[in-house]
């Protein structure tokens, strides 16, 4: 059963990237698309694996990333879980104890590729770290996240030579600013001055506006501020 599960995870990952790549290749078939002026706009997970979508022989005019990632997915989950536990109200005196459970759980789930249900059967105390169906996480099959762990995004971004605008919301508790700083550093190492990092004030993970990180965690939205869209539009105009 575990081998079937692993195969399903690999198949899911392959299908996901294959679909994105096929869509990218299809762009050349549309007369209204200028193939010399294609930009990739990636949000969240898409902002991480954006370079993997581009065909090796294709040219991309630039990348815009909002709330992406570049470390391993295991590292990402440790970082987000520490923030989540803090925002959920757990005190400093218990955080490290809880994080030891988080580390052990995600080691089994992402590194050993064990189904969460199997981990919970062995370690019932880990159930409190999970919400909802043990076969799905954030609404997606667990195999999806295990295949994210297989990606080498550091290597992918190391080869990018096109301009990059990396955006991070001030109150984004889901993705780490440090990942975007690494991403920008890699691109600028390849071609100095090509990438820039922008912290967007009073925003969360995907451009929504909030009064604080606690408000973002609780989903207490403020009215949308279109200066975010204007800032991105200005970048596109400069690099068109």
Secondary structure as the mmCIF struct_conf table of DSSP 4:
data_model
#
loop_
_struct_conf.conf_type_id
_struct_conf.id
_struct_conf.beg_label_comp_id
_struct_conf.beg_label_asym_id
_struct_conf.beg_label_seq_id
_struct_conf.end_label_comp_id
_struct_conf.end_label_asym_id
_struct_conf.end_label_seq_id
HELX_RH_AL_P HELX_RH_AL_P1 UNK A 2 UNK A 26
HELX_RH_3T_P HELX_RH_3T_P1 UNK A 27 UNK A 29
TURN_TY1_P TURN_TY1_P1 UNK A 31 UNK A 32
TURN_TY1_P TURN_TY1_P2 UNK A 35 UNK A 36
BEND BEND1 UNK A 37 UNK A 37
STRN STRN1 UNK A 39 UNK A 43
TURN_TY1_P TURN_TY1_P3 UNK A 44 UNK A 44
HELX_RH_AL_P HELX_RH_AL_P2 UNK A 45 UNK A 53
BEND BEND2 UNK A 54 UNK A 54
TURN_TY1_P TURN_TY1_P4 UNK A 56 UNK A 57
BEND BEND3 UNK A 61 UNK A 61
STRN STRN2 UNK A 62 UNK A 66
BEND BEND4 UNK A 67 UNK A 67
BEND BEND5 UNK A 71 UNK A 71
HELX_RH_AL_P HELX_RH_AL_P3 UNK A 73 UNK A 87
TURN_TY1_P TURN_TY1_P5 UNK A 88 UNK A 89
HELX_RH_AL_P HELX_RH_AL_P4 UNK A 92 UNK A 106
HELX_RH_PI_P HELX_RH_PI_P1 UNK A 107 UNK A 111
BEND BEND6 UNK A 112 UNK A 112
HELX_RH_AL_P HELX_RH_AL_P5 UNK A 116 UNK A 122
HELX_RH_3T_P HELX_RH_3T_P2 UNK A 124 UNK A 129
BEND BEND7 UNK A 132 UNK A 132
TURN_TY1_P TURN_TY1_P6 UNK A 134 UNK A 135
STRN STRN3 UNK A 136 UNK A 137
TURN_TY1_P TURN_TY1_P7 UNK A 138 UNK A 139
STRN STRN4 UNK A 140 UNK A 141
HELX_RH_AL_P HELX_RH_AL_P6 UNK A 142 UNK A 150
HELX_RH_AL_P HELX_RH_AL_P7 UNK A 153 UNK A 158
TURN_TY1_P TURN_TY1_P8 UNK A 159 UNK A 159
BEND BEND8 UNK A 162 UNK A 162
STRN STRN5 UNK A 163 UNK A 169
TURN_TY1_P TURN_TY1_P9 UNK A 170 UNK A 171
BEND BEND9 UNK A 174 UNK A 175
HELX_RH_AL_P HELX_RH_AL_P8 UNK A 177 UNK A 190
BEND BEND10 UNK A 191 UNK A 191
TURN_TY1_P TURN_TY1_P10 UNK A 192 UNK A 193
STRN STRN6 UNK A 195 UNK A 200
TURN_TY1_P TURN_TY1_P11 UNK A 201 UNK A 202
STRN STRN7 UNK A 203 UNK A 203
TURN_TY1_P TURN_TY1_P12 UNK A 205 UNK A 206
BEND BEND11 UNK A 207 UNK A 207
STRN STRN8 UNK A 209 UNK A 209
BEND BEND12 UNK A 211 UNK A 212
HELX_RH_AL_P HELX_RH_AL_P9 UNK A 213 UNK A 218
TURN_TY1_P TURN_TY1_P13 UNK A 219 UNK A 219
STRN STRN9 UNK A 222 UNK A 222
TURN_TY1_P TURN_TY1_P14 UNK A 226 UNK A 226
HELX_RH_AL_P HELX_RH_AL_P10 UNK A 227 UNK A 239
#
